[in-house]
C-alpha cells in the first residue's frame, strides 16, 4: 500500500508497463499464447483489450501465434505503407519460446517488426532443474535485431522508468528507426510470484500510466528516436548498356516507377509490389532464355528469390549489377557480383536520358508473345492444371484485393500468369521461402485488410495447407475473419518434379519410387474432413469455371476451395511451356535481338 492506495505486485506492475509502453509506441495488435509464467502479461493484455487500447488475439499454439503476428504486421502495409507496424507476441517459458523460432526467422529475412516477449523464470531458478526452465537468453541468435534479458522486477525505485527505456530501444530496433533495418526483437522478461492480482487489485491493471505503482510521470516524457536519413548521392548512368530492372520480393512501386521513367524492361516477381504497368515483362524468367544473353546491366531492387534464370543472369561476369538497397539490412547479392550497392534511387535517375526505345520494345514484344502462350496453356481444354488455377486467382484479384501466396509452385505459377495493369497487394513469406505458417500469416493479413474494407484470399499448395492446418483453429471468443483459401491439391510436393530430382526420376525410371517417397511425399489427406474438424467451410471445386464462380464473391468467414490437379505431368508441362514461349519470343523479336546460340533455362 502507498498510504491508502493499493499497489500491484512487481510482476504485475512490470507487465502493465510493458503493455502500456507497447501501446504508446503504436502497437495495436498483440498475440498471446497462454501459459503460467506469462500470466501477469496475460492479465495486463486482457485489461488493455477490454479498454480498447489494443486488439488481443489468443492462440493455443505458439508457432501459429507467431505467424499470426507476422501476418498482422505484414498486413499493416495496407494502411501504414512501407513502414510496417510492429506486432507483439507473448509466450510463457520453455518450449513455448522455442516454437516462435520459425516465424522469427521469416521475420528476420523479410524485415517484419515482431516484438517477442517471452516470460522466464527468475535468474535464481535457471540451471536448477526448475520446471519449464531453460536458457532463453540469445535463443534466436542472429535472427533478431535486438535482444535483452530483463531481470525479474522487485519494485525498486525507478524500475518502471528503466523498463520504459528498454521498450523504447526495443521498438526503435524493431522499426529500424535508426538502422533502417526493421525486424524482430526479443525481450526475455523474468517474473517472480505472485503473478496474478488479488480481487482487490485487479482494477489497477487498467489504471492510468503510473497509477498502479504510485509513480508519477512528470519526468516520464518518452524519448523520440529520430530516423537516420541516407544521403543518396549522384550516380550517373551511361545510357548505353542494355539494362533491365529486376524487382524482387518487397521492391515496392518505386521499382515500377523508375523502370518506366528510365525506359527499362521490368522483370518483376509477383510479390515485388511492382508486377504491373507498361514495362512489366510477362513470364520474364522464361523470356530470359531468349533475350538474356543481350543484357549488359541489371538494376536490382528488392530480394529476387524465385527463379534460377534470374540468378544466372545476376551471376554472369559480363553483366554490371547495381543493387538499390535502402537501410542497414544485408543487400541482396547471392551471386556476389554487385558492382555497386546504393542506399536509394539517385535523384538523377528520374531525369537523366532514358534507355534505348528499341531495346524496351523488343522486351515488351517478347513479353506479349510469352503472355499469349501462357494464357493458352492456362485455358487449354482437358484436366485442370495448377497453372489454370493460378490464372483464375490472378484474374479474380483486383487492385483492391490482397493475395497471400504460398511458396513452392503457387508463387511461381502466379509469377507466370500475372498480367495486371494495377496489381493487387501480393504478399508471400519469401524471407526463407518456407511453407510453414502460411495459413496463419494469411489470417493475420486478412484481419488487417478487413479494417480497410479489402478482400483477402490465399493461394497455397496442399502441403503448405496441411503444414499449417492448425492456423484454421480459432477459439469462439476470438475475432472472426473473412478469408478465402484456394488449395491446389496435387497430393504431394510437385515443386521437386521441376528440379534436378524430378529430372533424375524421369531419366532413370528405377529411381522413381525413391523420388515419390522422399521428395513427392504423397499423403492422401481428406481436406474436407480436416476442415470439418476445424469448423471451416470447404468446397471441392471440379473445374476452372467452378473456381471462377466461387472466386467472384466475397468470403464470409474462412472458406477453403480445394482444386485437385494431377502431379505426374508437372515437369513435362513446364518443359513444353518453356519451349513454346521461347519459340514465340524468337518469332516476335526483331532480327538482331535473338541470341546467337541456343540457350536453355529451367523454369524453377
C-alpha positions as semicolon CSV with decimal commas, in nm:
position;residue;x (nm);y (nm);z (nm)
1;X;0,000;0,000;0,000
2;X;0,107;0,363;-0,059
3;X;-0,097;0,549;0,202
4;X;-0,448;0,429;0,122
5;X;-0,351;0,344;-0,239
6;X;-0,312;-0,030;-0,310
7;X;-0,007;-0,124;-0,513
8;X;0,025;-0,415;-0,752
9;X;0,299;-0,675;-0,701
10;X;0,617;-0,604;-0,903
11;X;0,544;-0,868;-1,170
12;X;0,207;-0,714;-1,249
13;X;0,340;-0,357;-1,241
14;X;0,609;-0,456;-1,491
15;X;0,361;-0,644;-1,710
16;X;0,126;-0,346;-1,717
17;X;0,417;-0,116;-1,800
18;X;0,529;-0,338;-2,087
19;X;0,178;-0,338;-2,232
20;X;0,134;0,039;-2,189
21;X;0,472;0,104;-2,350
22;X;0,376;-0,110;-2,648
23;X;0,052;0,083;-2,687
24;X;0,227;0,418;-2,651
25;X;0,466;0,320;-2,928
26;X;0,182;0,247;-3,169
27;X;0,139;-0,128;-3,128
28;X;-0,227;-0,207;-3,195
29;X;-0,223;-0,589;-3,203
30;X;-0,075;-0,844;-2,963
31;X;-0,092;-1,222;-2,995
32;X;-0,086;-1,429;-2,676
33;X;-0,029;-1,799;-2,622
34;X;-0,149;-1,890;-2,271
35;X;0,089;-2,006;-2,000
36;X;0,159;-1,973;-1,631
37;X;0,482;-1,775;-1,618
38;X;0,335;-1,520;-1,860
39;X;0,017;-1,481;-1,652
40;X;0,095;-1,125;-1,544
41;X;0,125;-1,023;-1,908
42;X;-0,199;-1,205;-1,992
43;X;-0,392;-1,010;-1,728
44;X;-0,244;-0,681;-1,846
45;X;-0,317;-0,756;-2,211
46;X;-0,675;-0,855;-2,138
47;X;-0,728;-0,531;-1,946
48;X;-0,586;-0,325;-2,233
49;X;-0,803;-0,512;-2,483
50;X;-1,114;-0,454;-2,271
51;X;-1,029;-0,084;-2,251
52;X;-0,996;-0,065;-2,631
53;X;-0,627;0,028;-2,626
54;X;-0,521;-0,272;-2,834
55;X;-0,663;-0,582;-3,000
56;X;-0,568;-0,909;-2,832
57;X;-0,554;-1,236;-3,027
58;X;-0,521;-1,564;-2,835
59;X;-0,382;-1,882;-2,993
60;X;-0,302;-2,210;-2,821
61;X;-0,007;-2,295;-3,050
62;X;0,293;-2,064;-3,017
63;X;0,411;-2,132;-3,372
64;X;0,071;-2,036;-3,507
65;X;0,066;-1,733;-3,278
66;X;0,396;-1,609;-3,414
67;X;0,293;-1,646;-3,777
68;X;-0,037;-1,474;-3,700
69;X;0,163;-1,184;-3,556
70;X;0,378;-1,184;-3,866
71;X;0,068;-1,166;-4,083
72;X;-0,078;-0,884;-3,876
73;X;0,241;-0,684;-3,917
74;X;0,275;-0,757;-4,288
75;X;-0,089;-0,668;-4,339
76;X;-0,029;-0,328;-4,183
77;X;0,127;-0,227;-4,516
78;X;-0,232;-0,186;-4,634
79;X;-0,280;0,114;-4,406
80;X;0,072;0,209;-4,300
81;X;0,260;0,195;-4,631
82;X;0,620;0,081;-4,641
83;X;0,679;0,116;-4,265
84;X;0,515;-0,189;-4,110
85;X;0,354;-0,162;-3,769
86;X;0,523;-0,374;-3,500
87;X;0,315;-0,658;-3,356
88;X;0,397;-0,828;-3,027
89;X;0,369;-1,198;-2,950
90;X;0,375;-1,314;-2,588
91;X;0,455;-1,662;-2,458
92;X;0,540;-1,845;-2,142
93;X;0,880;-2,007;-2,081
94;X;1,039;-2,328;-2,208
95;X;0,947;-2,486;-2,540
96;X;0,682;-2,218;-2,586
97;X;0,956;-1,967;-2,660
98;X;1,133;-2,210;-2,894
99;X;0,818;-2,252;-3,103
100;X;0,839;-1,889;-3,211
101;X;1,162;-1,957;-3,397
102;X;1,028;-2,037;-3,750
103;X;0,835;-1,712;-3,766
104;X;1,129;-1,523;-3,615
105;X;1,349;-1,648;-3,898
106;X;1,089;-1,547;-4,157
107;X;1,054;-1,202;-3,998
108;X;1,433;-1,167;-3,987
109;X;1,474;-1,229;-4,357
110;X;1,177;-1,015;-4,464
111;X;1,227;-0,724;-4,225
112;X;0,900;-0,766;-4,035
113;X;0,896;-0,591;-3,693
114;X;0,790;-0,851;-3,438
115;X;0,828;-0,790;-3,065
116;X;0,886;-1,126;-2,897
117;X;0,807;-1,111;-2,527
118;X;0,899;-1,442;-2,366
119;X;0,830;-1,487;-1,996
120;X;1,104;-1,659;-1,799
121;X;1,182;-1,791;-1,454
122;X;1,385;-1,558;-1,233
123;X;1,761;-1,588;-1,251
124;X;1,791;-1,789;-0,928
125;X;1,590;-2,074;-1,083
126;X;1,792;-2,102;-1,401
127;X;2,012;-2,407;-1,421
128;X;1,849;-2,570;-1,118
129;X;1,617;-2,813;-1,295
130;X;1,314;-2,595;-1,223
131;X;1,010;-2,685;-1,430
132;X;0,986;-2,527;-1,778
133;X;1,319;-2,353;-1,730
134;X;1,586;-2,344;-1,999
135;X;1,837;-2,096;-2,131
136;X;1,623;-1,849;-2,326
137;X;1,888;-1,577;-2,342
138;X;2,002;-1,542;-2,700
139;X;1,755;-1,812;-2,803
140;X;1,709;-1,667;-3,154
141;X;2,073;-1,592;-3,221
142;X;2,142;-1,352;-3,503
143;X;1,781;-1,359;-3,626
144;X;1,680;-1,067;-3,404
145;X;1,781;-0,702;-3,437
146;X;1,795;-0,653;-3,062
147;X;1,774;-0,882;-2,761
148;X;1,762;-0,803;-2,392
149;X;1,728;-1,019;-2,082
150;X;1,513;-0,825;-1,832
151;X;1,570;-0,925;-1,467
152;X;1,270;-1,014;-1,256
153;X;1,116;-0,689;-1,125
154;X;1,140;-0,639;-0,750
155;X;0,975;-0,300;-0,707
156;X;1,292;-0,094;-0,668
157;X;1,268;0,285;-0,727
158;X;1,294;0,380;-1,094
159;X;1,221;0,027;-1,213
160;X;0,931;0,123;-1,439
161;X;1,130;0,412;-1,584
162;X;1,411;0,172;-1,674
163;X;1,163;-0,072;-1,823
164;X;1,021;0,205;-2,042
165;X;1,373;0,279;-2,167
166;X;1,416;-0,088;-2,256
167;X;1,090;-0,084;-2,452
168;X;1,180;0,238;-2,636
169;X;1,509;0,089;-2,751
170;X;1,348;-0,240;-2,849
171;X;1,069;-0,078;-3,051
172;X;1,316;0,152;-3,224
173;X;1,521;-0,150;-3,323
174;X;1,211;-0,339;-3,440
175;X;1,103;-0,048;-3,660
176;X;1,457;0,010;-3,785
177;X;1,423;0,374;-3,680
178;X;1,797;0,431;-3,669
179;X;1,926;0,139;-3,873
180;X;1,657;0,130;-4,142
181;X;1,675;-0,244;-4,081
182;X;1,343;-0,342;-3,921
183;X;1,285;-0,690;-3,790
184;X;1,217;-0,899;-3,482
185;X;1,338;-0,806;-3,135
186;X;1,341;-1,024;-2,825
187;X;1,254;-0,924;-2,471
188;X;1,311;-1,212;-2,232
189;X;1,136;-1,100;-1,914
190;X;1,175;-1,284;-1,586
191;X;0,890;-1,282;-1,332
192;X;0,861;-1,387;-0,970
193;X;0,537;-1,480;-0,797
194;X;0,279;-1,353;-0,735
195;X;0,177;-1,349;-1,100
196;X;-0,196;-1,286;-1,056
197;X;-0,372;-0,994;-0,886
198;X;-0,600;-1,033;-0,590
199;X;-0,961;-0,934;-0,640
200;X;-0,895;-0,604;-0,465
201;X;-0,610;-0,516;-0,701
202;X;-0,749;-0,642;-1,034
203;X;-0,882;-0,299;-1,131
204;X;-0,535;-0,149;-1,115
205;X;-0,437;-0,342;-1,428
206;X;-0,639;-0,095;-1,631
207;X;-0,530;0,207;-1,428
208;X;-0,373;0,503;-1,600
209;X;0,004;0,519;-1,650
210;X;0,191;0,531;-1,322
211;X;-0,114;0,484;-1,100
212;X;-0,053;0,114;-1,039
213;X;0,291;0,170;-0,890
214;X;0,231;0,506;-0,727
215;X;0,496;0,659;-0,953
216;X;0,432;0,992;-1,118
217;X;0,518;1,051;-1,481
218;X;0,604;1,417;-1,470
219;X;0,955;1,311;-1,576
220;X;0,845;1,026;-1,798
221;X;0,833;1,202;-2,135
222;X;0,908;0,938;-2,396
223;X;1,230;0,957;-2,588
224;X;1,171;1,031;-2,956
225;X;1,420;0,840;-3,169
226;X;1,486;1,025;-3,492
227;X;1,515;0,832;-3,816
228;X;1,856;0,845;-3,978
229;X;1,831;0,979;-4,331
230;X;2,059;0,842;-4,601
231;X;2,217;1,083;-4,845
232;X;2,178;0,922;-5,185
233;X;2,448;1,091;-5,386
234;X;2,459;1,122;-5,763
235;X;2,535;0,805;-5,954
236;X;2,526;0,896;-6,324
237;X;2,437;0,616;-6,562
238;X;2,573;0,570;-6,909
239;X;2,253;0,521;-7,112
240;X;2,434;0,287;-7,349
241;X;2,441;-0,055;-7,179
242;X;2,134;-0,270;-7,240
243;X;1,965;-0,255;-6,899
244;X;1,684;-0,441;-6,726
245;X;1,544;-0,386;-6,379
246;X;1,492;-0,693;-6,162
247;X;1,232;-0,634;-5,890
248;X;1,242;-0,900;-5,621
249;X;1,019;-0,953;-5,320
250;X;0,937;-0,628;-5,144
251;X;1,086;-0,397;-5,410
252;X;0,780;-0,172;-5,397
253;X;0,621;0,056;-5,651
254;X;0,938;0,264;-5,690
255;X;1,078;-0,022;-5,896
256;X;0,793;0,009;-6,146
257;X;0,816;0,388;-6,150
258;X;1,190;0,406;-6,212
259;X;1,171;0,137;-6,481
260;X;0,907;0,340;-6,663
261;X;1,099;0,666;-6,611
262;X;1,419;0,515;-6,748
263;X;1,262;0,305;-7,024
264;X;1,393;-0,022;-6,877
265;X;1,225;-0,361;-6,919
266;X;1,088;-0,464;-6,578
267;X;1,140;-0,823;-6,461
268;X;0,919;-0,816;-6,153
269;X;0,835;-1,105;-5,923
270;X;0,470;-1,138;-5,826
271;X;0,532;-1,035;-5,465
272;X;0,762;-0,746;-5,556
273;X;0,491;-0,480;-5,537
274;X;0,598;-0,376;-5,886
275;X;0,450;-0,650;-6,106
276;X;0,226;-0,428;-6,317
277;X;0,232;-0,139;-6,558
278;X;0,354;-0,078;-6,910
279;X;0,711;-0,205;-6,873
280;X;0,650;-0,534;-6,686
281;X;0,759;-0,833;-6,896
282;X;0,523;-1,130;-6,870
283;X;0,674;-1,472;-6,788
284;X;1,009;-1,297;-6,762
285;X;1,200;-1,595;-6,627
286;X;1,129;-1,786;-6,947
287;X;1,176;-1,483;-7,172
288;X;1,525;-1,455;-7,024
289;X;1,610;-1,778;-7,205
290;X;1,564;-1,596;-7,535
291;X;1,686;-1,243;-7,464
292;X;1,901;-1,276;-7,154
293;X;2,230;-1,302;-7,342
294;X;2,185;-0,943;-7,467
295;X;2,162;-0,793;-7,117
296;X;2,463;-0,582;-7,018
297;X;2,344;-0,420;-6,694
298;X;2,092;-0,514;-6,425
299;X;1,949;-0,285;-6,159
300;X;1,821;-0,491;-5,865
301;X;1,556;-0,373;-5,622
302;X;1,402;-0,594;-5,354
303;X;1,516;-0,951;-5,300
304;X;1,486;-1,178;-5,605
305;X;1,432;-1,539;-5,499
306;X;1,200;-1,714;-5,744
307;X;1,398;-1,825;-6,044
308;X;1,731;-1,972;-6,140
309;X;1,742;-1,785;-6,473
310;X;1,741;-1,454;-6,286
311;X;2,018;-1,572;-6,054
312;X;2,217;-1,695;-6,354
313;X;2,180;-1,352;-6,513
314;X;2,297;-1,177;-6,195
315;X;2,595;-1,412;-6,170
316;X;2,730;-1,351;-6,520
317;X;3,074;-1,192;-6,530
318;X;2,984;-0,979;-6,831
319;X;2,685;-0,812;-6,662
320;X;2,712;-0,499;-6,447
321;X;2,489;-0,539;-6,139
322;X;2,371;-0,234;-5,945
323;X;2,182;-0,307;-5,623
324;X;1,949;-0,049;-5,470
325;X;1,917;-0,150;-5,104
326;X;1,793;0,112;-4,855
327;X;1,869;0,069;-4,487
328;X;2,120;-0,135;-4,294
329;X;1,997;-0,480;-4,393
330;X;2,232;-0,707;-4,589
331;X;2,191;-0,621;-4,955
332;X;2,067;-0,893;-5,191
333;X;2,364;-1,027;-5,386
334;X;2,350;-1,405;-5,374
335;X;2,580;-1,425;-5,674
336;X;2,833;-1,192;-5,502
337;X;2,861;-0,991;-5,822
338;X;2,729;-0,644;-5,740
339;X;2,929;-0,360;-5,892
340;X;2,771;-0,104;-5,660
341;X;2,525;-0,103;-5,371
342;X;2,324;0,218;-5,347
343;X;2,119;0,328;-5,043
344;X;1,837;0,453;-5,264
345;X;1,741;0,555;-5,615
346;X;1,965;0,852;-5,708
347;X;1,759;1,159;-5,788
348;X;1,929;1,199;-6,122
349;X;1,794;0,866;-6,245
350;X;1,447;1,016;-6,267
351;X;1,558;1,292;-6,506
352;X;1,860;1,159;-6,696
353;X;1,818;1,041;-7,058
354;X;1,631;0,714;-7,085
355;X;1,739;0,391;-7,243
356;X;1,713;0,261;-7,598
357;X;1,348;0,251;-7,713
358;X;1,414;-0,041;-7,947
359;X;1,552;-0,239;-7,653
360;X;1,237;-0,179;-7,449
361;X;1,009;-0,257;-7,743
362;X;1,186;-0,587;-7,802
363;X;1,129;-0,696;-7,444
364;X;0,770;-0,577;-7,442
365;X;0,704;-0,766;-7,765
366;X;0,867;-1,074;-7,619
367;X;0,658;-1,042;-7,304
368;X;0,336;-1,012;-7,505
369;X;0,425;-1,323;-7,706
370;X;0,501;-1,509;-7,384
371;X;0,176;-1,392;-7,225
372;X;-0,029;-1,536;-7,509
373;X;0,143;-1,876;-7,485
374;X;0,098;-1,890;-7,108
375;X;-0,268;-1,787;-7,141
376;X;-0,324;-2,060;-7,400
377;X;-0,175;-2,322;-7,166
378;X;-0,380;-2,194;-6,873
379;X;-0,705;-2,211;-7,073
380;X;-0,637;-2,531;-7,267
381;X;-0,917;-2,793;-7,257
382;X;-0,865;-3,104;-7,054
383;X;-0,788;-3,172;-6,689
384;X;-0,749;-2,873;-6,461
385;X;-0,388;-2,765;-6,411
386;X;-0,214;-2,570;-6,135
387;X;-0,133;-2,300;-6,390
388;X;-0,502;-2,265;-6,476
389;X;-0,587;-2,230;-6,106
390;X;-0,325;-1,958;-6,061
391;X;-0,458;-1,776;-6,368
392;X;-0,813;-1,784;-6,233
393;X;-0,698;-1,649;-5,897
394;X;-0,491;-1,376;-6,065
395;X;-0,783;-1,275;-6,288
396;X;-1,016;-1,255;-5,987
397;X;-0,775;-1,039;-5,784
398;X;-0,815;-0,669;-5,849
399;X;-0,639;-0,356;-5,722
400;X;-0,846;-0,351;-5,402
401;X;-0,773;-0,712;-5,313
402;X;-0,499;-0,872;-5,106
403;X;-0,348;-1,202;-5,220
404;X;-0,127;-1,412;-4,993
405;X;0,057;-1,674;-5,196
406;X;0,234;-1,984;-5,070
407;X;0,588;-2,085;-5,153
408;X;0,695;-2,363;-5,392
409;X;0,482;-2,385;-5,707
410;X;0,192;-2,145;-5,630
411;X;0,411;-1,835;-5,621
412;X;0,594;-1,947;-5,935
413;X;0,270;-2,020;-6,119
414;X;0,137;-1,678;-6,018
415;X;0,462;-1,525;-6,140
416;X;0,398;-1,674;-6,486
417;X;0,032;-1,575;-6,522
418;X;0,035;-1,233;-6,352
419;X;-0,090;-0,978;-6,605
420;X;-0,214;-0,670;-6,421
421;X;-0,242;-0,307;-6,521
422;X;-0,278;-0,233;-6,148
423;X;-0,182;-0,523;-5,928
424;X;-0,346;-0,638;-5,606
425;X;-0,133;-0,635;-5,297
426;X;0,057;-0,965;-5,321
427;X;0,228;-1,092;-5,008
428;X;0,443;-1,401;-4,969
429;X;0,675;-1,532;-4,699
430;X;0,987;-1,513;-4,915
431;X;1,233;-1,442;-4,635
432;X;1,323;-1,810;-4,621
433;X;1,059;-1,927;-4,871
434;X;0,926;-2,181;-4,621
435;X;0,582;-2,336;-4,642
436;X;0,524;-2,316;-4,268
437;X;0,279;-2,072;-4,116
438;X;0,117;-1,958;-4,441
439;X;-0,244;-2,008;-4,330
440;X;-0,173;-1,817;-4,008
441;X;0,006;-1,542;-4,200
442;X;-0,290;-1,508;-4,436
443;X;-0,524;-1,495;-4,137
444;X;-0,329;-1,210;-3,984
445;X;-0,324;-1,023;-4,313
446;X;-0,700;-1,074;-4,354
447;X;-0,768;-0,923;-4,010
448;X;-0,595;-0,601;-4,110
449;X;-0,729;-0,598;-4,467
450;X;-1,086;-0,617;-4,337
451;X;-1,031;-0,297;-4,141
452;X;-0,958;-0,125;-4,472
453;X;-1,255;-0,290;-4,646
454;X;-1,033;-0,510;-4,861
455;X;-1,091;-0,873;-4,959
456;X;-0,823;-1,130;-4,880
457;X;-0,759;-1,466;-5,038
458;X;-0,470;-1,707;-5,026
459;X;-0,332;-1,939;-5,294
460;X;-0,145;-2,236;-5,148
461;X;-0,042;-2,590;-5,226
462;X;-0,169;-2,891;-5,039
463;X;0,148;-2,946;-4,836
464;X;0,158;-2,579;-4,739
465;X;-0,204;-2,605;-4,629
466;X;-0,150;-2,924;-4,430
467;X;0,166;-2,792;-4,268
468;X;-0,029;-2,506;-4,109
469;X;-0,373;-2,663;-4,076
470;X;-0,362;-2,553;-3,714
471;X;-0,390;-2,198;-3,843
472;X;-0,757;-2,271;-3,913
473;X;-0,824;-2,305;-3,541
474;X;-0,992;-2,003;-3,383
475;X;-1,144;-2,002;-3,040
476;X;-1,507;-1,892;-3,005
477;X;-1,401;-1,580;-2,812
478;X;-1,162;-1,462;-3,082
479;X;-1,234;-1,207;-3,358
480;X;-1,367;-1,365;-3,676
481;X;-1,201;-1,311;-4,011
482;X;-1,307;-1,334;-4,377
483;X;-1,054;-1,533;-4,576
484;X;-1,077;-1,746;-4,890
485;X;-0,807;-2,012;-4,914
486;X;-0,756;-2,175;-5,255
487;X;-0,573;-2,506;-5,216
488;X;-0,413;-2,659;-5,525
489;X;-0,414;-3,025;-5,423
490;X;-0,184;-3,247;-5,627
491;X;-0,128;-3,489;-5,339
492;X;0,235;-3,407;-5,279
493;X;0,527;-3,178;-5,346
494;X;0,529;-3,119;-5,720
495;X;0,795;-2,847;-5,693
496;X;1,058;-3,121;-5,680
497;X;0,948;-3,253;-6,018
498;X;1,069;-2,927;-6,175
499;X;1,413;-2,961;-6,015
500;X;1,701;-3,198;-6,079
501;X;1,543;-3,468;-5,863
502;X;1,248;-3,486;-6,099
503;X;1,482;-3,495;-6,397
504;X;1,667;-3,791;-6,248
505;X;1,343;-3,978;-6,188
506;X;1,241;-3,909;-6,547
507;X;1,574;-4,021;-6,693
508;X;1,622;-4,318;-6,460
509;X;1,282;-4,481;-6,400
510;X;1,439;-4,707;-6,139
511;X;1,475;-4,405;-5,911
512;X;1,109;-4,309;-5,943
513;X;0,995;-4,495;-5,627
514;X;1,265;-4,314;-5,428
515;X;1,162;-3,980;-5,575
516;X;0,797;-4,049;-5,494
517;X;0,867;-4,143;-5,134
518;X;1,129;-3,889;-5,020
519;X;1,052;-3,592;-5,246
520;X;0,697;-3,606;-5,380
521;X;0,562;-3,734;-5,044
522;X;0,201;-3,822;-5,134
523;X;-0,030;-3,801;-4,833
524;X;-0,385;-3,891;-4,934
525;X;-0,528;-3,650;-4,676
526;X;-0,901;-3,574;-4,678
527;X;-0,908;-3,194;-4,673
528;X;-1,286;-3,182;-4,641
529;X;-1,276;-3,391;-4,324
530;X;-0,990;-3,182;-4,186
531;X;-1,183;-2,860;-4,246
532;X;-1,493;-3,010;-4,089
533;X;-1,292;-3,088;-3,779
534;X;-1,194;-2,722;-3,751
535;X;-1,544;-2,599;-3,828
536;X;-1,434;-2,434;-4,153
537;X;-1,638;-2,435;-4,474
538;X;-1,489;-2,648;-4,751
539;X;-1,584;-2,670;-5,116
540;X;-1,438;-2,916;-5,367
541;X;-1,425;-2,728;-5,697
542;X;-1,447;-2,952;-6,003
543;X;-1,304;-2,724;-6,271
544;X;-1,179;-2,376;-6,352
545;X;-1,524;-2,245;-6,437
546;X;-1,648;-2,352;-6,097
547;X;-1,344;-2,188;-5,939
548;X;-1,405;-1,859;-6,118
549;X;-1,764;-1,861;-5,996
550;X;-1,651;-1,929;-5,638
551;X;-1,394;-1,651;-5,655
552;X;-1,644;-1,391;-5,772
553;X;-1,799;-1,331;-5,430
554;X;-1,664;-1,205;-5,100
555;X;-1,582;-1,468;-4,839
556;X;-1,790;-1,487;-4,524
557;X;-1,567;-1,630;-4,255
558;X;-1,294;-1,873;-4,356
559;X;-1,367;-2,073;-4,671
560;X;-1,141;-2,337;-4,828
561;X;-1,172;-2,400;-5,203
562;X;-0,997;-2,724;-5,293
563;X;-0,898;-2,782;-5,656
564;X;-0,748;-3,121;-5,738
565;X;-0,488;-3,136;-6,014
566;X;-0,260;-3,408;-6,150
567;X;0,103;-3,408;-6,040
568;X;0,255;-3,657;-6,282
569;X;0,277;-3,422;-6,579
570;X;0,418;-3,122;-6,392
571;X;0,770;-3,148;-6,533
572;X;0,673;-3,225;-6,891
573;X;0,410;-2,950;-6,891
574;X;0,667;-2,699;-6,767
575;X;0,923;-2,802;-7,027
576;X;0,670;-2,782;-7,308
577;X;0,554;-2,438;-7,191
578;X;0,912;-2,308;-7,180
579;X;0,987;-2,440;-7,528
580;X;0,674;-2,283;-7,676
581;X;0,741;-1,950;-7,507
582;X;1,095;-1,946;-7,640
583;X;0,978;-2,019;-7,994
584;X;0,712;-1,748;-7,975
585;X;0,960;-1,495;-7,840
586;X;1,212;-1,566;-8,115
587;X;0,941;-1,511;-8,373
588;X;0,830;-1,187;-8,208
589;X;1,158;-1,003;-8,152
590;X;1,331;-0,809;-8,430
591;X;1,627;-0,958;-8,612
592;X;1,943;-0,897;-8,413
593;X;1,786;-0,938;-8,072
594;X;1,778;-1,318;-8,079
595;X;2,072;-1,493;-7,910
596;X;2,348;-1,621;-8,134
597;X;2,344;-1,963;-7,970
598;X;2,053;-2,160;-7,823
599;X;2,002;-2,111;-7,452
600;X;1,811;-2,348;-7,228
601;X;1,694;-2,248;-6,882
602;X;1,471;-2,429;-6,640
603;X;1,156;-2,264;-6,513
604;X;1,204;-2,327;-6,142
